[in-house]
Amino acid sequence: MAATEGERKSAAGRGEDELWPVPADQSLTLALEYFRAGRHRAAEEIYAKILAVEPDQCVCLHHLGLIAHHRGNHEAAADLVSRAIASKPDYVEALSNLGAIYRALGRTDAAIAAIDRAIALQPDFTQAHSNLGNVLEDQGRLVDALTAYRRAGSLNPGFVQAYANAANILRKLGRQEEAIAVCEEIIAHRPDAPEPYFSLGNILKELRQPGRAIAAYQRAVALRPNFAEVYVNLGNALQSQSAFDDAIEAYSQAILLRPTMADAHANKGAALEALGRLPEAIASFRAAVEIDPQLVDIRIWLHHKRRAICDWDGIEAEEAELLKFMESGNSAPHPFSILSMATSPALQLRVARAAAAGFAIQPPDFAPRRAEASARKLRIGYLSNDFCRHATAILVAELFELHDRARFEITAYSHGPDDHSEIGARLRKAFDHFVDLRALSDDEAARRIHADGIDILIDMKGYTSGARTGIPARRPAPVQASFIGFPGTMGADFIDYIIADPFVLPMDQQSAFVEKIVQLPHCYQPNDTRRLIADVTPTRAQCGLPERGFVFCSFNNSYKLTPAFFDIWMRLLRAAPGSVLWLLEANALVKENLRRQASQRGVDPDRLVFAPRIPSPEHLARHRLADLFLDTLPYNAHTTASDALWAGLPVLTCAGDTFAGRVAGSLLHAVGLPELITASLDDYEALAGKLSCGDPRLLQGLRHKLLGARLASPLFDSARYARHFEAALTQMWENHRDGGAPRAFAVTDVGETAPPAPSIQRVRYRACPLCGGGDIPAILGADCTKHALYQPALPPVINWHECKGCGHVFTEGYFDAAAAEVIFSKTHQNQIVGHDMERQRPVSARMVERVARRAATGRWLDVGFGNGSLLFTAEEWGFTPVGLDLRKENVAALRTLGYEAHCASIEELDHEQRYSVVSMADVLEHMAFPKAGLLAARALLRPGGALFLSMPNADNMVWRLLHANKVNPYWGEIEHYHNFTRKRLYALLEEHGFQPVEYGVSERYRVCMEVVAVKSG
C-alpha cells in the first residue's frame, strides 16, 4: 500500500531543509514547496535538474522516490530512496519511508529492517514507529503492532493516526471496549480530527451497532469532506442495513473524490446488485477491475455476475485465465464465486483456506466445559440467517420438527430477518428455543451460544450470502459442523465436521477437506414432505408452452448455466421437432442473452420459454407440464432438483468431481433413479436424446417409477433421515466426550422401524353404505403413511372394498366423531379462508357460470367452504353466500368478514328449502354416509334448485392409468371413504330426487369430475 498522506508529510517535513545547503538560486527550496503542496510534477522537474548537476542529492532522490511511490511505481521508488540513503546513511526519514515502500512491495522483512535502522538512529522519530506498526500488522503480529502504534502516540500525543491505528488493532484483537476508549480519548483531545471518528465507526460497525457507526462516519466526513475512505465504510454500514440507495450515494461520493478507488467501485456494484440493477452493478465491477487488474477476487466476482446474466462472450477464455491466477496462489476470491467454475477440490480447498484465514482471531477465553457423564439431552445449536422464506428453510423444516425431544434440545440462532412468513412461523415453533442474534456482535453472539451450553453448533451458511463466519470462528461450542448451506469445504480449523453422504462426498476426498467427513447413509440433504403442491395444474398455454411437443426443463439459477451445456441443449432441441426448453426467468438480461445464444446456434429463440417466479406450491405444480429436467455442471441443481423429484419430474444429471457437482446424483440415488446419473457429457446428451426422441415408454416408465417409489424412498423419508442425522450428532459428541480428535465416519442405515400399534380404528361398514348389499369383498390395500394427515395412531393401510351388488367402492370403515376431531384437527394452508384467492377465482368463476345457468339467484350454501373461493365468487354473480364448515376457525374467519356461516354438518342444518344452490365440492366422498348428505341437501334446496358436486371419477382413463402403474394417490387418501364412478354417482343422485344436467372435467384436479344436478319433483 502507498504511504499515507500523514507519512508523506512527515517524511517531507521535519529537518529536511537542513540536510543540504540551500543553493543560491533557491531552486531546491521551490521544489520543496511544490512537493509539500502536492504539485509533484513541478517538483519532479526541478529535482531532475538538480540531480543532473548533483547526482547524489539525497533530498531530491528521496522525494522523487516518494512521488514514484505515490503513483504506485514501488520498484522505482525503492531504488530512488535507497540511493538517497546510500548518499546519506543516517537519513532517518528516508529509511522510515523505504520501509513503507517495501511494505507496499510485500517485502515485510526488508521493511522492518529499514525502519529498525531509522529507529536506532533516532528513537523518538514518531513516524518510524507508526510505519513499523503498519508492517507488523501486515505480518499478523498484532500485539507488536499495537506496541509500535502506542509508542508513536506517546512520542507525539497529537499524532491522531497512530491512536486510530492502535484502536483498529484493539478491534482486531477483540478488545473493542479498549478500542472505543482510545477513540474517545483522542476525540476529547482533538475533536477536530476525523480519524478517530473513522476508527470508532469501524469498531461500532463490528459491534453490530450500525446506527452509531453511521453517525461516527458522518461526523468524520463532516470534519473532512474529502475523506474518501470514510465514504466507503459509510456505504458498507448503510448496505448492512439494506439502505442500498444511501449506500450507493456514499460510494459515489468516494468515487467523486477519488475516481481510482477500486474498493468504492466494487462495493457500489454490490449495492446495485442488491437492488437488482445488474447492468449497473456489472459496470461498477468492471470499473474496479480496470482500475486495478490485480484485484483477481473482484475479477472472479465479476465473472460470476456475468454468468448470472448469461453474458458468455469470451467467458470460457476468461475462466481459463482466472483459473491460472488462482492456481498460482496469487488471489483470494470469495469461495462461493468459484463453485460454478471448473475448479478442482484441491483449488477449492486453497481458496477456502485463504478465506478462513481472514477469521484468524483470538477466540474469547471460554472456560472448557466437561462433557457430563449423565444421560442429559444433547444441546444442538443451528446458526443461520435463513429461518424465513428461503430454499434452505424449506428443506430443513421437517428435520427440526422430527428431532427426538427426549434426547435433543435444539436452539435456533438466527441472524436473519423475521419475514412473518408461514415457513418462518413454522420454524420458530419447531425449535425449543429461538434466539435472535441480529443486534449482537460476533463476540457477543459467541458468548451467548457458549453461555447456553451448546454441545454441537451447526453452521448452516458457510461462505454463502449473509454468513456470520466470525461467530463459529470464536469456537463457542466444543463440536462444530458445517451443514446444507455451503457445498464445499470451509477450509477452517474451527469447523470439525461436514455432513455429507457416500455419493456427494466419497471418503477418498478427505484430503480436500479440513473438516472430517460424516456420511449419512443415503443423502445429506433433508427434505420436507409437508411441502404443498398446488391443486390446480396450469395448462401448457397458461405457461407459454406448446400444447404438443417435448418439454425440456431446467429451473436452475442462471449462474449455473454454461455454454457447454447450452450447446447440448440446443442440439437436443434441433433433434426433437416441436420441443422447447423451459427456463427460469431470473432477469431480463438472462432472457435477452440466452435468446441471442440460441439464435447463434441455429435454434429459433421462441423455443426458449421463460417461467416467471411464482409461489412455491404453484411452481411445484407447473413441473407436471415438463417431461425431463436437465441438470448442469460443474454446479448441479440442489433444491431445484429436489423440487422436480418431489413434483414427480425425472431429473437427468452428469456427476462432477466436486461436492457442488454431485448433489443431483446423490438425490437420484436416494430416490431410486441411479440410471439418470451420467458420467460424461457425451453420455448425458445421448441419454437425453434417447428419452426425448426414443421409445416414449422409457421416460414414462421412469416417471411412473418415481411416482410409485417417491414417498417410500429414503430421499423423502423424513423420519428415517432424522434418525440418521441424530446418529451422526451422537457419534460426533461421543467422540468428543471420550477425548478423541474429530474423525471421519459413516452412519449405519437404521432401516425402517416398526410403527407403533395404531390406537385409532375405523368403524367398520357391515354392508355397502349405498345399497345395503352384504357381498363386499376387499379389493386392495393402500399405504397411507405418506399422507399429510397420517399419524402413528392410525392404521398404516387403508383397505378398500367393492360391493358386488351395485359396484360401489368404499373403505373398510369410517372414523367416528371423536377420532375425526383428532385426525382432522390440522387445517391445510389451502383450506384457510382467503388463501390463494387471486388464482382460485377464475377456476371458481367457471364453476359458478355453469351453476348459474340452472339457478340464477338466491342463497348459495357452500358445504365445507375451505378457503371461501367458491362463495366469494358466487357473490360476484349476485348470490347471497352462506358457509357451512366443521372447522371453527374457518367459520369464525368468515363471520369476521361479515358473511353468514355455520359450524355444523349438513345433516344438522335446519334450513328447509332456503337455498337456490348447495355446493359440495370434494365433500360427498368424505362423508361416511353419502345418502344422508344427499337427503339433507335435497331438503335444503328450493324446488328446481341446483346441486353442485366435485369428486374423483374412478372410471376415467387417467384414473385407470394411475392404478395400472400402481401410482394412484387417491387410494391412500385418509379422508376419502368412497370412490365414485360417474355411472354410480348419477344413479345415486336419481335415487334421491336429483336430475344430473351437466358433466365436466375438473380444472383443479385432472382426475376429478364436476356435476350439476337439479332438484326434481
C-alpha positions, 0 to 999 in steps of 0.5 A: 500500500502507498504511504499515507498522506500523514507519512508523506508529510512527515517524511517531507517535513521535519529537518529536511531543509537542513540536510543540504545547503540551500543553493543560491538560486533557491531552486531546491527550496521551490521544489520543496514547496511544490512537493509539500503542496502536492504539485509533484510534477513541478517538483519532479522537474526541478529535482531532475535538474538538480540531480543532473548537476548533483547526482547524489542529492539525497533530498531530491532522490528521496522525494522523487522516490516518494512521488514514484511511490505515490503513483504506485511505481514501488520498484522505482521508488525503492531504488530512488530512496535507497540511493538517497540513503546510500548518499546519506546513511543516517537519513532517518526519514528516508529509511522510515519511508523505504520501509513503507515502500517495501511494505507496499512491495510485500517485502515485510522483512526488508521493511522492518529492517529499514525502519529498525535502522531509522529507529536506532538512529533516532528513537523518538522519530514518531513516524518510524514507529507508526510505519513499523506498526503498519508492517507488523500488522501486515505480518499478523503480529498484532500485539507488536503492532499495537506496541509500535502504534502506542509508542508513536502516540506517546512520542507525539500525543497529537499524532491522531493516526497512530491512536486510530491505528492502535484502536483498529488493532484493539478491534482486531484483537477483540478488545473493542471496549479498549478500542472505543476508549482510545477513540474517545480519548483522542476525540476529547483531545482533538475533536477536530480530527476525523480519524478517530471518528473513522476508527470508532465507526469501524469498531461500532460497525463490528459491534453490530451497532450500525446506527452509531457507526453511521453517525461516527462516519458522518461526523468524520466526513463532516470534519473532512469532506474529502475523506474518501475512505470514510465514504466507503465504510459509510456505504458498507454500514448503510448496505448492512442495513439494506439502505442500498440507495444511501449506500450507493450515494456514499460510494459515489461520493468516494468515487467523486473524490477519488475516481481510482478507488477500486474498493468504492467501485466494487462495493457500489456494484454490490449495492446495485446488485442488491437492488437488482440493477445488474447492468449497473452493478456489472459496470461498477465491477468492471470499473474496479477491475480496470482500475486495478487488474490485480484485484483477481477476487473482484475479477472472479466476482465479476465473472460470476455476475456475468454468468448470472446474466448469461453474458458468455462472450469470451467467458470460457477464455476468461475462466481459463485465465482466472483459473491460472491466477488462482492456481498460482496462489496469487488471489483470494476470491470469495469461495462461493464465486468459484463453485460454478467454475471448473475448479478442482477440490484441491483449488477449492480447498486453497481458496477456502483456506485463504478465506478462513484465514481472514477469521484468524482471531483470538477466540474469547477465553471460554472456560472448557466445559466437561462433557457430563457423564449423565444421560442429559439431552444433547444441546444442538445449536443451528446458526443461520440467517435463513429461518424465513422464506428461503430454499434452505428453510424449506428443506430443513423444516421437517428435520427440526420438527422430527428431532427426538425431544427426549434426547435433543434440545435444539436452539435456533440462532438466527441472524436473519430477518423475521419475514412473518412468513408461514415457513418462518412461523413454522420454524420458530415453533419447531425449535425449543428455543429461538434466539435472535442474534441480529443486534449482537456482535460476533463476540457477543453472539459467541458468548451467548451460544457458549453461555447456553451450553451448546454441545454441537453448533451447526453452521448452516451458511458457510461462505454463502450470502449473509454468513456470520463466519466470525461467530463459529470462528470464536469456537463457542461450542466444543463440536462444530459442523458445517451443514446444507448451506455451503457445498464445499469445504470451509477450509477452517480449523474451527469447523470439525465436521461436514455432513455429507453422504457416500455419493456427494462426498466419497471418503477418498476426498478427505484430503480436500477437506479440513473438516472430517467427513460424516456420511449419512447413509443415503443423502445429506440433504433433508427434505420436507414432505409437508411441502404443498403442491398446488391443486390446480395444474396450469395448462401448457398455454397458461405457461407459454408452452406448446400444447404438443411437443417435448418439454425440456426443463431446467429451473436452475439459477442462471449462474449455473448455466454454461455454454457447454451445456447450452450447446447440448441443449440446443442440439437436443432441441434441433433433434426433437421437432416441436420441443422447447426448453423451459427456463427460469426467468431470473432477469431480463438480461438472462432472457435477452442473452440466452435468446441471442445464444440460441439464435447463434446456434441455429435454434429459433429463440421462441423455443426458449420459454421463460417461467416467471417466479411464482409461489412455491406450491404453484411452481411445484405444480407447473413441473407436471407440464415438463417431461425431463429436467436437465441438470448442469455442471460443474454446479448441479441443481440442489433444491431445484432438483429436489423440487422436480423429484418431489413434483414427480419430474425425472431429473437427468444429471452428469456427476462432477468431481466436486461436492457442488457437482454431485448433489443431483446424483446423490438425490437420484440415488436416494430416490431410486433413479441411479440410471439418470446419473451420467458420467460424461457429457457425451453420455448425458446428451445421448441419454437425453436424446434417447428419452426425448426422441426414443421409445416414449415408454422409457421416460414414462416408465421412469416417471411412473417409477418415481411416482410409485417409489417417491414417498417410500424412498429414503430421499423423502423419508423424513423420519428415517433421515432424522434418525440418521442425522441424530446418529451422526450428532451422537457419534460426533459428541461421543467422540468428543466426550471420550477425548478423541480428535474429530474423525471421519465416519459413516452412519449405519442405515437404521432401516425402517422401524416398526410403527407403533400399534395404531390406537385409532380404528375405523368403524367398520361398514357391515354392508355397502353404505349405498345399497345395503348389499352384504357381498363386499369383498376387499379389493386392495390395500393402500399405504397411507403413511405418506399422507399429510394427515397420517399419524402413528395412531392410525392404521398404516393401510387403508383397505378398500372394498367393492360391493358386488351388488351395485359396484360401489367402492368404499373403505373398510370403515369410517372414523367416528366423531371423536377420532375425526376431531383428532385426525382432522384437527390440522387445517391445510394452508389451502383450506384457510379462508382467503388463501390463494384467492387471486388464482382460485377465482377464475377456476371458481368463476367457471364453476359458478357460470355453469351453476348459474345457468340452472339457478340464477339467484338466491342463497348459495350454501357452500358445504365445507367452504375451505378457503371461501373461493367458491362463495366469494365468487358466487357473490360476484354473480349476485348470490347471497353466500352462506358457509357451512364448515366443521372447522371453527376457525374457518367459520369464525374467519368468515363471520369476521368478514361479515358473511353468514356461516355455520359450524355444523354438518349438513345433516344438522342444518335446519334450513328447509328449502332456503337455498337456490344452490348447495355446493359440495365440492370434494365433500360427498366422498368424505362423508361416511354416509353419502345418502344422508348428505344427499337427503339433507341437501335435497331438503335444503334446496328450493324446488328446481334448485341446483346441486353442485358436486366435485369428486374423483371419477374412478372410471376415467382413463387417467384414473385407470392409468394411475392404478395400472402403474400402481401410482394412484394417490387417491387410494391412500387418501385418509379422508376419502371413504368412497370412490365414485364412478360417474355411472354410480354417482348419477344413479345415486343422485336419481335415487334421491330426487336429483336430475344430473344436467351437466358433466365436466372435467375438473380444472383443479384436479385432472382426475376429478369430475364436476356435476350439476344436478337439479332438484326434481319433483 
